[in-house]
Amino acid sequence: MIEYCDFNNDGTIEACEAFDCIVIVENQWRAEYCPEYGLLYCENPFVCNVCEGAWNCDDIYYISEEFLMAYDTNNDG
């Protein structure tokens, strides 16, 4: 599974990626074996490198919402 943890595809797995990957693996296990407990969320304590100006998931959501509202020509949502 660790080979899938290089989220930015730079050939190395940094502490930030390892932490997030371990949480993902734990959540996959929980979903299969004890879904009644829900998924685990842990804030990553490591400094993660970010690309200045890159969008995050929230940005994508809001941009998509604006796009859909602007091009909703029949006003059906």
N, C-alpha and C positions, 0 to 999 in steps of 0.2 A: 504494500500500500504506500510505502514511503516514496516510491518513484512517482506517484501522482501528486506529491505535495509541493512540487516546484511550480507554484501558482503563477509566477511571472516568467517562467520558461527561460531563466538565465543560467541554468545548469548547476545551480547550488540551492541548497535548502537552508534558509536562514532561520534564526530562532523564531521570528514572527510567523513564518510559514509552518514551521514544525508545530508550534502551539495551536494554530488554527487547524492544522491537519489532525492533530490528536483529538481535538474537540469534535471534528467531523466524524472520525472513526468511532468515538464514544457514542455520538448521536445515532449512527447507523446501528450500533449494537443495541442501544436502548429501543429504537424503533422496532427492532425485530423481537427482542426478548422481554421487554417490559414497557410497552407503549403507554400504559396507564400513568407512568411517571413523567411523561413529556420529555422534550428535548432539553439539553443542557445549554445554557448560554454563559460564556465566560469572557469578560473583557480581556483582550490580549494585553499583557503587561509589558510586552517588548515594543521597542520603537520600530515601526514598519516603514520601509522606504516607500515614498509615494511620488508619483510623477506630477509635478506642478502643472495645474491646468487640466488634469485628467478628471473625468467625471466619476462619481461614485454611484452606488445604486439609487440613492435618494435623488441625485441629479437626473439620472435616466428616467426615473418615475415622473418627476415634475415636467421634464422636457417632453416626454411622451404624452402626458396629460394635456399640456399646452398645444402640442401638435394636433392631437385628436379633436380638441375643442375648436381649433382654428379651421380644420378641414371637415367638420361635421356640417355638410351643406344642407342636409334635410332635418337637422335638429332632433335626431332620434337618440342622441347620446352615444 
